Amino acid sequence: MIEVLAAVAGASVTVAAMTASNNSKRTTESRDAVIRLTISVDSVVTRLEALHADIRSRDAEVFGRLRDLEAAVARLEGYSHHT
């Protein structure tokens, strides 16, 4: 009877140790996944900020050219009305 109790106790300790090991492994994997996702999000944010700066720069150039063209058209229309 004592052998049976010892075997059950040994099995219980083994199961508990395996469960703790698996939980520790899952925690480590979860932490690593969070770290990878955080790095990925930071990379996306950096790229979006660069894209936003490029778009603002391009828009400033395009709208500047449009203003110049509007001024030129307004001058031409002004000349055509006086002739």
mmCIF file of the N, C-alpha and C atoms, coordinates in Angstrom:
data_MODEL
# 
_entry.id   MODEL 
# 
loop_
_atom_site.group_PDB 
_atom_site.id 
_atom_site.type_symbol 
_atom_site.label_atom_id 
_atom_site.label_alt_id 
_atom_site.label_comp_id 
_atom_site.label_asym_id 
_atom_site.label_entity_id 
_atom_site.label_seq_id 
_atom_site.pdbx_PDB_ins_code 
_atom_site.Cartn_x 
_atom_site.Cartn_y 
_atom_site.Cartn_z 
_atom_site.occupancy 
_atom_site.B_iso_or_equiv 
_atom_site.pdbx_formal_charge 
_atom_site.auth_seq_id 
_atom_site.auth_comp_id 
_atom_site.auth_asym_id 
_atom_site.auth_atom_id 
_atom_site.pdbx_PDB_model_num 
ATOM 1   N N  . MET A 1 1  ? 0.827   -1.189 0.000   1.00 0.00 ? 1  MET A N  1 
ATOM 2   C CA . MET A 1 1  ? 0.000   0.000  0.000   1.00 0.00 ? 1  MET A CA 1 
ATOM 3   C C  . MET A 1 1  ? 0.870   1.250  0.000   1.00 0.00 ? 1  MET A C  1 
ATOM 4   N N  . ILE A 1 2  ? 1.952   1.213  0.754   1.00 0.00 ? 2  ILE A N  1 
ATOM 5   C CA . ILE A 1 2  ? 2.850   2.364  0.804   1.00 0.00 ? 2  ILE A CA 1 
ATOM 6   C C  . ILE A 1 2  ? 3.472   2.598  -0.576  1.00 0.00 ? 2  ILE A C  1 
ATOM 7   N N  . GLU A 1 3  ? 3.759   1.497  -1.293  1.00 0.00 ? 3  GLU A N  1 
ATOM 8   C CA . GLU A 1 3  ? 4.344   1.636  -2.626  1.00 0.00 ? 3  GLU A CA 1 
ATOM 9   C C  . GLU A 1 3  ? 3.372   2.332  -3.572  1.00 0.00 ? 3  GLU A C  1 
ATOM 10  N N  . VAL A 1 4  ? 2.094   2.010  -3.442  1.00 0.00 ? 4  VAL A N  1 
ATOM 11  C CA . VAL A 1 4  ? 1.086   2.632  -4.296  1.00 0.00 ? 4  VAL A CA 1 
ATOM 12  C C  . VAL A 1 4  ? 1.005   4.126  -4.006  1.00 0.00 ? 4  VAL A C  1 
ATOM 13  N N  . LEU A 1 5  ? 0.988   4.481  -2.724  1.00 0.00 ? 5  LEU A N  1 
ATOM 14  C CA . LEU A 1 5  ? 0.941   5.900  -2.341  1.00 0.00 ? 5  LEU A CA 1 
ATOM 15  C C  . LEU A 1 5  ? 2.199   6.630  -2.823  1.00 0.00 ? 5  LEU A C  1 
ATOM 16  N N  . ALA A 1 6  ? 3.340   5.975  -2.720  1.00 0.00 ? 6  ALA A N  1 
ATOM 17  C CA . ALA A 1 6  ? 4.588   6.588  -3.174  1.00 0.00 ? 6  ALA A CA 1 
ATOM 18  C C  . ALA A 1 6  ? 4.550   6.782  -4.690  1.00 0.00 ? 6  ALA A C  1 
ATOM 19  N N  . ALA A 1 7  ? 4.012   5.790  -5.412  1.00 0.00 ? 7  ALA A N  1 
ATOM 20  C CA . ALA A 1 7  ? 3.917   5.901  -6.871  1.00 0.00 ? 7  ALA A CA 1 
ATOM 21  C C  . ALA A 1 7  ? 2.968   7.027  -7.268  1.00 0.00 ? 7  ALA A C  1 
ATOM 22  N N  . VAL A 1 8  ? 1.829   7.143  -6.567  1.00 0.00 ? 8  VAL A N  1 
ATOM 23  C CA . VAL A 1 8  ? 0.870   8.215  -6.852  1.00 0.00 ? 8  VAL A CA 1 
ATOM 24  C C  . VAL A 1 8  ? 1.492   9.565  -6.537  1.00 0.00 ? 8  VAL A C  1 
ATOM 25  N N  . ALA A 1 9  ? 2.192   9.652  -5.431  1.00 0.00 ? 9  ALA A N  1 
ATOM 26  C CA . ALA A 1 9  ? 2.855   10.913 -5.063  1.00 0.00 ? 9  ALA A CA 1 
ATOM 27  C C  . ALA A 1 9  ? 3.919   11.268 -6.088  1.00 0.00 ? 9  ALA A C  1 
ATOM 28  N N  . GLY A 1 10 ? 4.693   10.277 -6.518  1.00 0.00 ? 10 GLY A N  1 
ATOM 29  C CA . GLY A 1 10 ? 5.729   10.522 -7.526  1.00 0.00 ? 10 GLY A CA 1 
ATOM 30  C C  . GLY A 1 10 ? 5.130   10.986 -8.847  1.00 0.00 ? 10 GLY A C  1 
ATOM 31  N N  . ALA A 1 11 ? 4.044   10.330 -9.248  1.00 0.00 ? 11 ALA A N  1 
ATOM 32  C CA . ALA A 1 11 ? 3.373   10.719 -10.490 1.00 0.00 ? 11 ALA A CA 1 
ATOM 33  C C  . ALA A 1 11 ? 2.805   12.125 -10.378 1.00 0.00 ? 11 ALA A C  1 
ATOM 34  N N  . SER A 1 12 ? 2.255   12.447 -9.223  1.00 0.00 ? 12 SER A N  1 
ATOM 35  C CA . SER A 1 12 ? 1.698   13.792 -9.010  1.00 0.00 ? 12 SER A CA 1 
ATOM 36  C C  . SER A 1 12 ? 2.783   14.851 -9.103  1.00 0.00 ? 12 SER A C  1 
ATOM 37  N N  . VAL A 1 13 ? 3.926   14.563 -8.494  1.00 0.00 ? 13 VAL A N  1 
ATOM 38  C CA . VAL A 1 13 ? 5.037   15.518 -8.551  1.00 0.00 ? 13 VAL A CA 1 
ATOM 39  C C  . VAL A 1 13 ? 5.513   15.675 -9.993  1.00 0.00 ? 13 VAL A C  1 
ATOM 40  N N  . THR A 1 14 ? 5.590   14.574 -10.736 1.00 0.00 ? 14 THR A N  1 
ATOM 41  C CA . THR A 1 14 ? 6.016   14.631 -12.132 1.00 0.00 ? 14 THR A CA 1 
ATOM 42  C C  . THR A 1 14 ? 5.043   15.454 -12.971 1.00 0.00 ? 14 THR A C  1 
ATOM 43  N N  . VAL A 1 15 ? 3.736   15.209 -12.785 1.00 0.00 ? 15 VAL A N  1 
ATOM 44  C CA . VAL A 1 15 ? 2.724   15.966 -13.525 1.00 0.00 ? 15 VAL A CA 1 
ATOM 45  C C  . VAL A 1 15 ? 2.801   17.442 -13.175 1.00 0.00 ? 15 VAL A C  1 
ATOM 46  N N  . ALA A 1 16 ? 2.966   17.753 -11.908 1.00 0.00 ? 16 ALA A N  1 
ATOM 47  C CA . ALA A 1 16 ? 3.064   19.157 -11.480 1.00 0.00 ? 16 ALA A CA 1 
ATOM 48  C C  . ALA A 1 16 ? 4.291   19.822 -12.094 1.00 0.00 ? 16 ALA A C  1 
ATOM 49  N N  . ALA A 1 17 ? 5.407   19.108 -12.123 1.00 0.00 ? 17 ALA A N  1 
ATOM 50  C CA . ALA A 1 17 ? 6.636   19.674 -12.694 1.00 0.00 ? 17 ALA A CA 1 
ATOM 51  C C  . ALA A 1 17 ? 6.480   19.893 -14.194 1.00 0.00 ? 17 ALA A C  1 
ATOM 52  N N  . MET A 1 18 ? 5.850   18.947 -14.879 1.00 0.00 ? 18 MET A N  1 
ATOM 53  C CA . MET A 1 18 ? 5.639   19.096 -16.322 1.00 0.00 ? 18 MET A CA 1 
ATOM 54  C C  . MET A 1 18 ? 4.695   20.255 -16.616 1.00 0.00 ? 18 MET A C  1 
ATOM 55  N N  . THR A 1 19 ? 3.655   20.402 -15.803 1.00 0.00 ? 19 THR A N  1 
ATOM 56  C CA . THR A 1 19 ? 2.716   21.498 -15.987 1.00 0.00 ? 19 THR A CA 1 
ATOM 57  C C  . THR A 1 19 ? 3.409   22.838 -15.784 1.00 0.00 ? 19 THR A C  1 
ATOM 58  N N  . ALA A 1 20 ? 4.218   22.927 -14.736 1.00 0.00 ? 20 ALA A N  1 
ATOM 59  C CA . ALA A 1 20 ? 4.956   24.166 -14.473 1.00 0.00 ? 20 ALA A CA 1 
ATOM 60  C C  . ALA A 1 20 ? 5.917   24.467 -15.613 1.00 0.00 ? 20 ALA A C  1 
ATOM 61  N N  . SER A 1 21 ? 6.576   23.441 -16.137 1.00 0.00 ? 21 SER A N  1 
ATOM 62  C CA . SER A 1 21 ? 7.508   23.628 -17.247 1.00 0.00 ? 21 SER A CA 1 
ATOM 63  C C  . SER A 1 21 ? 6.771   24.106 -18.496 1.00 0.00 ? 21 SER A C  1 
ATOM 64  N N  . ASN A 1 22 ? 5.625   23.504 -18.790 1.00 0.00 ? 22 ASN A N  1 
ATOM 65  C CA . ASN A 1 22 ? 4.837   23.922 -19.956 1.00 0.00 ? 22 ASN A CA 1 
ATOM 66  C C  . ASN A 1 22 ? 4.328   25.347 -19.797 1.00 0.00 ? 22 ASN A C  1 
ATOM 67  N N  . ASN A 1 23 ? 3.873   25.685 -18.589 1.00 0.00 ? 23 ASN A N  1 
ATOM 68  C CA . ASN A 1 23 ? 3.400   27.056 -18.346 1.00 0.00 ? 23 ASN A CA 1 
ATOM 69  C C  . ASN A 1 23 ? 4.528   28.058 -18.528 1.00 0.00 ? 23 ASN A C  1 
ATOM 70  N N  . SER A 1 24 ? 5.704   27.703 -18.036 1.00 0.00 ? 24 SER A N  1 
ATOM 71  C CA . SER A 1 24 ? 6.864   28.579 -18.180 1.00 0.00 ? 24 SER A CA 1 
ATOM 72  C C  . SER A 1 24 ? 7.215   28.745 -19.662 1.00 0.00 ? 24 SER A C  1 
ATOM 73  N N  . LYS A 1 25 ? 7.166   27.633 -20.405 1.00 0.00 ? 25 LYS A N  1 
ATOM 74  C CA . LYS A 1 25 ? 7.466   27.687 -21.836 1.00 0.00 ? 25 LYS A CA 1 
ATOM 75  C C  . LYS A 1 25 ? 6.446   28.552 -22.566 1.00 0.00 ? 25 LYS A C  1 
ATOM 76  N N  . ARG A 1 26 ? 5.169   28.395 -22.246 1.00 0.00 ? 26 ARG A N  1 
ATOM 77  C CA . ARG A 1 26 ? 4.125   29.216 -22.881 1.00 0.00 ? 26 ARG A CA 1 
ATOM 78  C C  . ARG A 1 26 ? 4.298   30.684 -22.541 1.00 0.00 ? 26 ARG A C  1 
ATOM 79  N N  . THR A 1 27 ? 4.641   30.969 -21.302 1.00 0.00 ? 27 THR A N  1 
ATOM 80  C CA . THR A 1 27 ? 4.863   32.357 -20.895 1.00 0.00 ? 27 THR A CA 1 
ATOM 81  C C  . THR A 1 27 ? 6.015   32.961 -21.686 1.00 0.00 ? 27 THR A C  1 
ATOM 82  N N  . THR A 1 28 ? 7.091   32.203 -21.830 1.00 0.00 ? 28 THR A N  1 
ATOM 83  C CA . THR A 1 28 ? 8.246   32.680 -22.589 1.00 0.00 ? 28 THR A CA 1 
ATOM 84  C C  . THR A 1 28 ? 7.872   32.900 -24.054 1.00 0.00 ? 28 THR A C  1 
ATOM 85  N N  . GLU A 1 29 ? 7.128   31.957 -24.641 1.00 0.00 ? 29 GLU A N  1 
ATOM 86  C CA . GLU A 1 29 ? 6.712   32.101 -26.033 1.00 0.00 ? 29 GLU A CA 1 
ATOM 87  C C  . GLU A 1 29 ? 5.788   33.302 -26.202 1.00 0.00 ? 29 GLU A C  1 
ATOM 88  N N  . SER A 1 30 ? 4.896   33.499 -25.253 1.00 0.00 ? 30 SER A N  1 
ATOM 89  C CA . SER A 1 30 ? 3.983   34.653 -25.317 1.00 0.00 ? 30 SER A CA 1 
ATOM 90  C C  . SER A 1 30 ? 4.759   35.958 -25.222 1.00 0.00 ? 30 SER A C  1 
ATOM 91  N N  . ARG A 1 31 ? 5.717   36.009 -24.304 1.00 0.00 ? 31 ARG A N  1 
ATOM 92  C CA . ARG A 1 31 ? 6.539   37.211 -24.148 1.00 0.00 ? 31 ARG A CA 1 
ATOM 93  C C  . ARG A 1 31 ? 7.318   37.494 -25.430 1.00 0.00 ? 31 ARG A C  1 
ATOM 94  N N  . ASP A 1 32 ? 7.895   36.444 -26.023 1.00 0.00 ? 32 ASP A N  1 
ATOM 95  C CA . ASP A 1 32 ? 8.640   36.621 -27.270 1.00 0.00 ? 32 ASP A CA 1 
ATOM 96  C C  . ASP A 1 32 ? 7.731   37.101 -28.391 1.00 0.00 ? 32 ASP A C  1 
ATOM 97  N N  . ALA A 1 33 ? 6.510   36.575 -28.452 1.00 0.00 ? 33 ALA A N  1 
ATOM 98  C CA . ALA A 1 33 ? 5.552   37.006 -29.474 1.00 0.00 ? 33 ALA A CA 1 
ATOM 99  C C  . ALA A 1 33 ? 5.199   38.476 -29.296 1.00 0.00 ? 33 ALA A C  1 
ATOM 100 N N  . VAL A 1 34 ? 4.993   38.901 -28.066 1.00 0.00 ? 34 VAL A N  1 
ATOM 101 C CA . VAL A 1 34 ? 4.675   40.309 -27.792 1.00 0.00 ? 34 VAL A CA 1 
ATOM 102 C C  . VAL A 1 34 ? 5.840   41.202 -28.199 1.00 0.00 ? 34 VAL A C  1 
ATOM 103 N N  . ILE A 1 35 ? 7.047   40.760 -27.912 1.00 0.00 ? 35 ILE A N  1 
ATOM 104 C CA . ILE A 1 35 ? 8.235   41.553 -28.278 1.00 0.00 ? 35 ILE A CA 1 
ATOM 105 C C  . ILE A 1 35 ? 8.331   41.672 -29.798 1.00 0.00 ? 35 ILE A C  1 
ATOM 106 N N  . ARG A 1 36 ? 8.127   40.556 -30.508 1.00 0.00 ? 36 ARG A N  1 
ATOM 107 C CA . ARG A 1 36 ? 8.187   40.598 -31.977 1.00 0.00 ? 36 ARG A CA 1 
ATOM 108 C C  . ARG A 1 36 ? 7.111   41.521 -32.544 1.00 0.00 ? 36 ARG A C  1 
ATOM 109 N N  . LEU A 1 37 ? 5.910   41.438 -32.002 1.00 0.00 ? 37 LEU A N  1 
ATOM 110 C CA . LEU A 1 37 ? 4.824   42.299 -32.485 1.00 0.00 ? 37 LEU A CA 1 
ATOM 111 C C  . LEU A 1 37 ? 5.111   43.767 -32.201 1.00 0.00 ? 37 LEU A C  1 
ATOM 112 N N  . THR A 1 38 ? 5.652   44.056 -31.036 1.00 0.00 ? 38 THR A N  1 
ATOM 113 C CA . THR A 1 38 ? 5.987   45.438 -30.686 1.00 0.00 ? 38 THR A CA 1 
ATOM 114 C C  . THR A 1 38 ? 7.033   46.003 -31.641 1.00 0.00 ? 38 THR A C  1 
ATOM 115 N N  . ILE A 1 39 ? 8.046   45.206 -31.946 1.00 0.00 ? 39 ILE A N  1 
ATOM 116 C CA . ILE A 1 39 ? 9.084   45.647 -32.887 1.00 0.00 ? 39 ILE A CA 1 
ATOM 117 C C  . ILE A 1 39 ? 8.477   45.873 -34.269 1.00 0.00 ? 39 ILE A C  1 
ATOM 118 N N  . SER A 1 40 ? 7.586   44.984 -34.691 1.00 0.00 ? 40 SER A N  1 
ATOM 119 C CA . SER A 1 40 ? 6.942   45.130 -35.993 1.00 0.00 ? 40 SER A CA 1 
ATOM 120 C C  . SER A 1 40 ? 6.097   46.397 -36.055 1.00 0.00 ? 40 SER A C  1 
ATOM 121 N N  . VAL A 1 41 ? 5.347   46.665 -35.008 1.00 0.00 ? 41 VAL A N  1 
ATOM 122 C CA . VAL A 1 41 ? 4.511   47.869 -34.968 1.00 0.00 ? 41 VAL A CA 1 
ATOM 123 C C  . VAL A 1 41 ? 5.386   49.118 -35.002 1.00 0.00 ? 41 VAL A C  1 
ATOM 124 N N  . ASP A 1 42 ? 6.485   49.112 -34.254 1.00 0.00 ? 42 ASP A N  1 
ATOM 125 C CA . ASP A 1 42 ? 7.399   50.255 -34.275 1.00 0.00 ? 42 ASP A CA 1 
ATOM 126 C C  . ASP A 1 42 ? 7.954   50.481 -35.683 1.00 0.00 ? 42 ASP A C  1 
ATOM 127 N N  . SER A 1 43 ? 8.273   49.402 -36.373 1.00 0.00 ? 43 SER A N  1 
ATOM 128 C CA . SER A 1 43 ? 8.786   49.511 -37.741 1.00 0.00 ? 43 SER A CA 1 
ATOM 129 C C  . SER A 1 43 ? 7.727   50.095 -38.669 1.00 0.00 ? 43 SER A C  1 
ATOM 130 N N  . VAL A 1 44 ? 6.498   49.642 -38.542 1.00 0.00 ? 44 VAL A N  1 
ATOM 131 C CA . VAL A 1 44 ? 5.413   50.162 -39.376 1.00 0.00 ? 44 VAL A CA 1 
ATOM 132 C C  . VAL A 1 44 ? 5.189   51.644 -39.089 1.00 0.00 ? 44 VAL A C  1 
ATOM 133 N N  . VAL A 1 45 ? 5.223   52.022 -37.823 1.00 0.00 ? 45 VAL A N  1 
ATOM 134 C CA . VAL A 1 45 ? 5.036   53.431 -37.454 1.00 0.00 ? 45 VAL A CA 1 
ATOM 135 C C  . VAL A 1 45 ? 6.135   54.296 -38.077 1.00 0.00 ? 45 VAL A C  1 
ATOM 136 N N  . THR A 1 46 ? 7.366   53.829 -38.013 1.00 0.00 ? 46 THR A N  1 
ATOM 137 C CA . THR A 1 46 ? 8.482   54.580 -38.587 1.00 0.00 ? 46 THR A CA 1 
ATOM 138 C C  . THR A 1 46 ? 8.304   54.751 -40.094 1.00 0.00 ? 46 THR A C  1 
ATOM 139 N N  . ARG A 1 47 ? 7.895   53.680 -40.760 1.00 0.00 ? 47 ARG A N  1 
ATOM 140 C CA . ARG A 1 47 ? 7.700   53.754 -42.208 1.00 0.00 ? 47 ARG A CA 1 
ATOM 141 C C  . ARG A 1 47 ? 6.525   54.662 -42.562 1.00 0.00 ? 47 ARG A C  1 
ATOM 142 N N  . LEU A 1 48 ? 5.454   54.611 -41.770 1.00 0.00 ? 48 LEU A N  1 
ATOM 143 C CA . LEU A 1 48 ? 4.314   55.494 -42.033 1.00 0.00 ? 48 LEU A CA 1 
ATOM 144 C C  . LEU A 1 48 ? 4.679   56.952 -41.824 1.00 0.00 ? 48 LEU A C  1 
ATOM 145 N N  . GLU A 1 49 ? 5.487   57.234 -40.818 1.00 0.00 ? 49 GLU A N  1 
ATOM 146 C CA . GLU A 1 49 ? 5.922   58.613 -40.596 1.00 0.00 ? 49 GLU A CA 1 
ATOM 147 C C  . GLU A 1 49 ? 6.750   59.110 -41.781 1.00 0.00 ? 49 GLU A C  1 
ATOM 148 N N  . ALA A 1 50 ? 7.629   58.260 -42.310 1.00 0.00 ? 50 ALA A N  1 
ATOM 149 C CA . ALA A 1 50 ? 8.434   58.642 -43.479 1.00 0.00 ? 50 ALA A CA 1 
ATOM 150 C C  . ALA A 1 50 ? 7.533   58.857 -44.690 1.00 0.00 ? 50 ALA A C  1 
ATOM 151 N N  . LEU A 1 51 ? 6.568   57.974 -44.883 1.00 0.00 ? 51 LEU A N  1 
ATOM 152 C CA . LEU A 1 51 ? 5.622   58.123 -45.997 1.00 0.00 ? 51 LEU A CA 1 
ATOM 153 C C  . LEU A 1 51 ? 4.828   59.419 -45.855 1.00 0.00 ? 51 LEU A C  1 
ATOM 154 N N  . HIS A 1 52 ? 4.387   59.710 -44.646 1.00 0.00 ? 52 HIS A N  1 
ATOM 155 C CA . HIS A 1 52 ? 3.619   60.938 -44.413 1.00 0.00 ? 52 HIS A CA 1 
ATOM 156 C C  . HIS A 1 52 ? 4.453   62.177 -44.742 1.00 0.00 ? 52 HIS A C  1 
ATOM 157 N N  . ALA A 1 53 ? 5.706   62.166 -44.341 1.00 0.00 ? 53 ALA A N  1 
ATOM 158 C CA . ALA A 1 53 ? 6.591   63.300 -44.645 1.00 0.00 ? 53 ALA A CA 1 
ATOM 159 C C  . ALA A 1 53 ? 6.780   63.434 -46.157 1.00 0.00 ? 53 ALA A C  1 
ATOM 160 N N  . ASP A 1 54 ? 6.935   62.302 -46.857 1.00 0.00 ? 54 ASP A N  1 
ATOM 161 C CA . ASP A 1 54 ? 7.086   62.340 -48.318 1.00 0.00 ? 54 ASP A CA 1 
ATOM 162 C C  . ASP A 1 54 ? 5.831   62.898 -48.981 1.00 0.00 ? 54 ASP A C  1 
ATOM 163 N N  . ILE A 1 55 ? 4.679   62.473 -48.505 1.00 0.00 ? 55 ILE A N  1 
ATOM 164 C CA . ILE A 1 55 ? 3.418   62.943 -49.083 1.00 0.00 ? 55 ILE A CA 1 
ATOM 165 C C  . ILE A 1 55 ? 3.251   64.439 -48.853 1.00 0.00 ? 55 ILE A C  1 
ATOM 166 N N  . ARG A 1 56 ? 3.573   64.901 -47.631 1.00 0.00 ? 56 ARG A N  1 
ATOM 167 C CA . ARG A 1 56 ? 3.474   66.345 -47.366 1.00 0.00 ? 56 ARG A CA 1 
ATOM 168 C C  . ARG A 1 56 ? 4.397   67.140 -48.272 1.00 0.00 ? 56 ARG A C  1 
ATOM 169 N N  . SER A 1 57 ? 5.601   66.646 -48.464 1.00 0.00 ? 57 SER A N  1 
ATOM 170 C CA . SER A 1 57 ? 6.569   67.331 -49.321 1.00 0.00 ? 57 SER A CA 1 
ATOM 171 C C  . SER A 1 57 ? 6.073   67.384 -50.764 1.00 0.00 ? 57 SER A C  1 
ATOM 172 N N  . ARG A 1 58 ? 5.578   66.255 -51.254 1.00 0.00 ? 58 ARG A N  1 
ATOM 173 C CA . ARG A 1 58 ? 5.058   66.208 -52.622 1.00 0.00 ? 58 ARG A CA 1 
ATOM 174 C C  . ARG A 1 58 ? 3.849   67.123 -52.776 1.00 0.00 ? 58 ARG A C  1 
ATOM 175 N N  . ASP A 1 59 ? 2.946   67.093 -51.797 1.00 0.00 ? 59 ASP A N  1 
ATOM 176 C CA . ASP A 1 59 ? 1.759   67.949 -51.871 1.00 0.00 ? 59 ASP A CA 1 
ATOM 177 C C  . ASP A 1 59 ? 2.142   69.426 -51.881 1.00 0.00 ? 59 ASP A C  1 
ATOM 178 N N  . ALA A 1 60 ? 3.116   69.798 -51.085 1.00 0.00 ? 60 ALA A N  1 
ATOM 179 C CA . ALA A 1 60 ? 3.554   71.196 -51.066 1.00 0.00 ? 60 ALA A CA 1 
ATOM 180 C C  . ALA A 1 60 ? 4.073   71.598 -52.444 1.00 0.00 ? 60 ALA A C  1 
ATOM 181 N N  . GLU A 1 61 ? 4.823   70.711 -53.075 1.00 0.00 ? 61 GLU A N  1 
ATOM 182 C CA . GLU A 1 61 ? 5.353   71.008 -54.405 1.00 0.00 ? 61 GLU A CA 1 
ATOM 183 C C  . GLU A 1 61 ? 4.228   71.092 -55.436 1.00 0.00 ? 61 GLU A C  1 
ATOM 184 N N  . VAL A 1 62 ? 3.307   70.140 -55.405 1.00 0.00 ? 62 VAL A N  1 
ATOM 185 C CA . VAL A 1 62 ? 2.205   70.115 -56.381 1.00 0.00 ? 62 VAL A CA 1 
ATOM 186 C C  . VAL A 1 62 ? 1.327   71.353 -56.222 1.00 0.00 ? 62 VAL A C  1 
ATOM 187 N N  . PHE A 1 63 ? 0.948   71.678 -54.991 1.00 0.00 ? 63 PHE A N  1 
ATOM 188 C CA . PHE A 1 63 ? 0.078   72.828 -54.787 1.00 0.00 ? 63 PHE A CA 1 
ATOM 189 C C  . PHE A 1 63 ? 0.794   74.138 -55.088 1.00 0.00 ? 63 PHE A C  1 
ATOM 190 N N  . GLY A 1 64 ? 2.087   74.187 -54.866 1.00 0.00 ? 64 GLY A N  1 
ATOM 191 C CA . GLY A 1 64 ? 2.862   75.360 -55.254 1.00 0.00 ? 64 GLY A CA 1 
ATOM 192 C C  . GLY A 1 64 ? 2.827   75.566 -56.755 1.00 0.00 ? 64 GLY A C  1 
ATOM 193 N N  . ARG A 1 65 ? 3.005   74.482 -57.499 1.00 0.00 ? 65 ARG A N  1 
ATOM 194 C CA . ARG A 1 65 ? 2.938   74.568 -58.965 1.00 0.00 ? 65 ARG A CA 1 
ATOM 195 C C  . ARG A 1 65 ? 1.543   74.961 -59.432 1.00 0.00 ? 65 ARG A C  1 
ATOM 196 N N  . LEU A 1 66 ? 0.515   74.409 -58.787 1.00 0.00 ? 66 LEU A N  1 
ATOM 197 C CA . LEU A 1 66 ? -0.859  74.780 -59.149 1.00 0.00 ? 66 LEU A CA 1 
ATOM 198 C C  . LEU A 1 66 ? -1.115  76.271 -58.918 1.00 0.00 ? 66 LEU A C  1 
ATOM 199 N N  . ARG A 1 67 ? -0.605  76.813 -57.811 1.00 0.00 ? 67 ARG A N  1 
ATOM 200 C CA . ARG A 1 67 ? -0.763  78.258 -57.551 1.00 0.00 ? 67 ARG A CA 1 
ATOM 201 C C  . ARG A 1 67 ? -0.101  79.065 -58.659 1.00 0.00 ? 67 ARG A C  1 
ATOM 202 N N  . ASP A 1 68 ? 1.097   78.639 -59.053 1.00 0.00 ? 68 ASP A N  1 
ATOM 203 C CA . ASP A 1 68 ? 1.802   79.351 -60.125 1.00 0.00 ? 68 ASP A CA 1 
ATOM 204 C C  . ASP A 1 68 ? 1.013   79.289 -61.434 1.00 0.00 ? 68 ASP A C  1 
ATOM 205 N N  . LEU A 1 69 ? 0.465   78.112 -61.739 1.00 0.00 ? 69 LEU A N  1 
ATOM 206 C CA . LEU A 1 69 ? -0.332  77.974 -62.965 1.00 0.00 ? 69 LEU A CA 1 
ATOM 207 C C  . LEU A 1 69 ? -1.602  78.813 -62.901 1.00 0.00 ? 69 LEU A C  1 
ATOM 208 N N  . GLU A 1 70 ? -2.259  78.841 -61.754 1.00 0.00 ? 70 GLU A N  1 
ATOM 209 C CA . GLU A 1 70 ? -3.468  79.662 -61.604 1.00 0.00 ? 70 GLU A CA 1 
ATOM 210 C C  . GLU A 1 70 ? -3.149  81.135 -61.802 1.00 0.00 ? 70 GLU A C  1 
ATOM 211 N N  . ALA A 1 71 ? -2.014  81.562 -61.254 1.00 0.00 ? 71 ALA A N  1 
ATOM 212 C CA . ALA A 1 71 ? -1.614  82.967 -61.417 1.00 0.00 ? 71 ALA A CA 1 
ATOM 213 C C  . ALA A 1 71 ? -1.327  83.266 -62.887 1.00 0.00 ? 71 ALA A C  1 
ATOM 214 N N  . ALA A 1 72 ? -0.674  82.319 -63.565 1.00 0.00 ? 72 ALA A N  1 
ATOM 215 C CA . ALA A 1 72 ? -0.363  82.521 -64.982 1.00 0.00 ? 72 ALA A CA 1 
ATOM 216 C C  . ALA A 1 72 ? -1.651  82.564 -65.805 1.00 0.00 ? 72 ALA A C  1 
ATOM 217 N N  . VAL A 1 73 ? -2.591  81.680 -65.528 1.00 0.00 ? 73 VAL A N  1 
ATOM 218 C CA . VAL A 1 73 ? -3.873  81.669 -66.241 1.00 0.00 ? 73 VAL A CA 1 
ATOM 219 C C  . VAL A 1 73 ? -4.632  82.956 -65.962 1.00 0.00 ? 73 VAL A C  1 
ATOM 220 N N  . ALA A 1 74 ? -4.627  83.418 -64.726 1.00 0.00 ? 74 ALA A N  1 
ATOM 221 C CA . ALA A 1 74 ? -5.319  84.667 -64.382 1.00 0.00 ? 74 ALA A CA 1 
ATOM 222 C C  . ALA A 1 74 ? -4.707  85.832 -65.144 1.00 0.00 ? 74 ALA A C  1 
ATOM 223 N N  . ARG A 1 75 ? -3.369  85.856 -65.268 1.00 0.00 ? 75 ARG A N  1 
ATOM 224 C CA . ARG A 1 75 ? -2.716  86.929 -66.035 1.00 0.00 ? 75 ARG A CA 1 
ATOM 225 C C  . ARG A 1 75 ? -3.112  86.853 -67.503 1.00 0.00 ? 75 ARG A C  1 
ATOM 226 N N  . LEU A 1 76 ? -3.130  85.641 -68.065 1.00 0.00 ? 76 LEU A N  1 
ATOM 227 C CA . LEU A 1 76 ? -3.506  85.486 -69.474 1.00 0.00 ? 76 LEU A CA 1 
ATOM 228 C C  . LEU A 1 76 ? -4.955  85.885 -69.707 1.00 0.00 ? 76 LEU A C  1 
ATOM 229 N N  . GLU A 1 77 ? -5.833  85.508 -68.798 1.00 0.00 ? 77 GLU A N  1 
ATOM 230 C CA . GLU A 1 77 ? -7.236  85.891 -68.937 1.00 0.00 ? 77 GLU A CA 1 
ATOM 231 C C  . GLU A 1 77 ? -7.390  87.404 -68.835 1.00 0.00 ? 77 GLU A C  1 
ATOM 232 N N  . GLY A 1 78 ? -6.608  88.008 -67.988 1.00 0.00 ? 78 GLY A N  1 
ATOM 233 C CA . GLY A 1 78 ? -6.634  89.459 -67.858 1.00 0.00 ? 78 GLY A CA 1 
ATOM 234 C C  . GLY A 1 78 ? -6.190  90.150 -69.145 1.00 0.00 ? 78 GLY A C  1 
ATOM 235 N N  . TYR A 1 79 ? -5.166  89.600 -69.798 1.00 0.00 ? 79 TYR A N  1 
ATOM 236 C CA . TYR A 1 79 ? -4.693  90.181 -71.047 1.00 0.00 ? 79 TYR A CA 1 
ATOM 237 C C  . TYR A 1 79 ? -5.717  89.982 -72.149 1.00 0.00 ? 79 TYR A C  1 
ATOM 238 N N  . SER A 1 80 ? -6.392  88.851 -72.192 1.00 0.00 ? 80 SER A N  1 
ATOM 239 C CA . SER A 1 80 ? -7.348  88.591 -73.279 1.00 0.00 ? 80 SER A CA 1 
ATOM 240 C C  . SER A 1 80 ? -8.581  89.483 -73.151 1.00 0.00 ? 80 SER A C  1 
ATOM 241 N N  . HIS A 1 81 ? -8.942  89.892 -71.957 1.00 0.00 ? 81 HIS A N  1 
ATOM 242 C CA . HIS A 1 81 ? -10.100 90.769 -71.776 1.00 0.00 ? 81 HIS A CA 1 
ATOM 243 C C  . HIS A 1 81 ? -9.790  92.199 -72.205 1.00 0.00 ? 81 HIS A C  1 
ATOM 244 N N  . HIS A 1 82 ? -8.532  92.590 -72.143 1.00 0.00 ? 82 HIS A N  1 
ATOM 245 C CA . HIS A 1 82 ? -8.159  93.972 -72.492 1.00 0.00 ? 82 HIS A CA 1 
ATOM 246 C C  . HIS A 1 82 ? -7.898  94.136 -73.980 1.00 0.00 ? 82 HIS A C  1 
ATOM 247 N N  . THR A 1 83 ? -7.790  93.107 -74.761 1.00 0.00 ? 83 THR A N  1 
ATOM 248 C CA . THR A 1 83 ? -7.496  93.248 -76.193 1.00 0.00 ? 83 THR A CA 1 
ATOM 249 C C  . THR A 1 83 ? -8.714  93.247 -77.046 1.00 0.00 ? 83 THR A C  1 
# 
